[in-house]
Amino acid sequence: MKTRALIIGFLLVIIVALMTAPVSAAITGSTALTGNPSAYVAITVSPDTIPLTLDPGSSATNNSLQINLTSNKACTVSVADNTFRAGGDLGYMGNFTTFYNVSPLNTKLAAPIELVGDTTPPAGVSVSALTPPISTAQTLFTGIAGLNNVNCNTNTFTQPVAYTDPVLPVGHTYRIDLIFTIAAS
């Protein structure tokens, strides 16, 4: 009986030892994680409306336009007239009603609007000279990769006003809509 108990105890010790022994079989595998960030470009333009005081015989100017750029690739910012005024007066301030309907007066200021980009652009941004009228897309800025909320502050609009430019009746205003587009290059 003692021998039987001793054999059972010995077997229990061996079983416990086998259960706690490290597993010597190794299973291995590998994986590769890959990726490539997609191109990211963003532009913020403010304010969205810029009033100009149009005094005959002078040029109205405003330099409040701020353009913020973010891009992880080289980029270009272009500007173009997006007014779609009847008569093809793109690049000129045309006559509209205050409700943005084309006016039956169908007139425009004699001179096109001018835009000069930030004359002291931030690092990584270069400025291109625009040729009025801004009727088709023209490049205003070129930027390097890695721009993060870079502010191009001093963008100046100039609108020459002649004594021959028509004075509009109440409820009408001269207007031009410009669209700014950023694209990875």
QUIZI-V181843 format. One record per pair of residues at least 12 apart in sequence whose ideal C-beta (glycine too) atoms are under 8 Angstrom apart, sorted by the first residue. I is the first residue (numbers start at 1). GAP is how many residues later the second one is. Records with the same first field share a line. If there is no record, write none. Layout:
I: GAP ; GAP
This chain:
37: 35
39: 32 ; 33 ; 34 ; 145
40: 30 ; 31 ; 32 ; 33
41: 28 ; 29 ; 30 ; 31 ; 32 ; 34 ; 141 ; 142 ; 143
42: 27 ; 28 ; 29 ; 140
43: 24 ; 25 ; 26 ; 27 ; 34 ; 137 ; 138 ; 139
44: 22 ; 23 ; 24
45: 20 ; 21 ; 22 ; 23 ; 135
46: 19 ; 20
47: 17 ; 18 ; 19
50: 12 ; 14 ; 15 ; 107
52: 105 ; 107
54: 55 ; 105 ; 107 ; 111 ; 120
55: 106
56: 105 ; 106 ; 107 ; 109
57: 104 ; 105 ; 106
58: 102 ; 103
59: 99 ; 100 ; 101 ; 102
60: 97 ; 98 ; 99 ; 101
61: 95 ; 96 ; 97 ; 98
62: 94 ; 95
63: 91 ; 92 ; 93 ; 94
65: 90 ; 91 ; 92
66: 85 ; 86 ; 87 ; 89
67: 51 ; 74 ; 84 ; 85 ; 88 ; 113
68: 81 ; 82 ; 83 ; 84
69: 56 ; 72 ; 74 ; 78 ; 80 ; 81 ; 83 ; 113
70: 77 ; 78 ; 79 ; 80
71: 72 ; 74 ; 75 ; 76 ; 111 ; 113
72: 73 ; 74
73: 72 ; 111 ; 112
74: 68 ; 69 ; 70 ; 71 ; 110 ; 111
75: 67 ; 68 ; 70 ; 72 ; 107 ; 108 ; 109 ; 110
76: 63 ; 65 ; 66 ; 67 ; 106 ; 107 ; 109
77: 62 ; 63 ; 64 ; 65 ; 66 ; 103 ; 104 ; 105
78: 59 ; 60 ; 61 ; 62 ; 102 ; 103 ; 105
79: 36 ; 51 ; 55 ; 58 ; 59 ; 61 ; 99 ; 100 ; 101 ; 102
80: 54 ; 55 ; 56 ; 57 ; 58 ; 98 ; 99 ; 101
81: 52 ; 53 ; 54 ; 95 ; 96 ; 97 ; 98
82: 95 ; 96 ; 97
83: 92 ; 93 ; 94
85: 17 ; 23
86: 16 ; 20
87: 19 ; 21
89: 19
90: 43 ; 44 ; 45 ; 46
91: 21 ; 22 ; 41 ; 42 ; 43 ; 44 ; 85
92: 16 ; 17 ; 19 ; 20 ; 21 ; 41 ; 84
93: 15 ; 16 ; 20 ; 66 ; 81 ; 82 ; 83
94: 13 ; 14 ; 80 ; 81 ; 82
95: 12 ; 13 ; 71 ; 73 ; 77 ; 78 ; 79 ; 80
96: 76 ; 77 ; 78 ; 79
97: 74 ; 75 ; 76
98: 73 ; 74 ; 75
100: 75
103: 65 ; 69
105: 61 ; 63 ; 64 ; 67
107: 59 ; 61
108: 66
109: 50 ; 51 ; 52 ; 53 ; 56 ; 65
110: 50 ; 52 ; 54 ; 55
111: 21 ; 48 ; 49 ; 50 ; 51
112: 20 ; 21 ; 22 ; 23
113: 19 ; 20 ; 21 ; 44 ; 45 ; 46 ; 63
114: 16 ; 18 ; 43 ; 44 ; 45 ; 46
115: 15 ; 19 ; 25 ; 40 ; 41 ; 42 ; 43 ; 63
116: 13 ; 14 ; 39 ; 40 ; 42
117: 13 ; 23 ; 24 ; 35 ; 38
118: 23 ; 34 ; 35 ; 36 ; 37
119: 35
120: 34
121: 20 ; 31
122: 28 ; 29 ; 30
124: 19 ; 20 ; 22 ; 23 ; 26
125: 16 ; 17 ; 18 ; 19 ; 22 ; 25 ; 27
126: 15 ; 16 ; 17
127: 13 ; 14
128: 12 ; 13 ; 14
134: 44
137: 44
140: 15 ; 40
142: 43
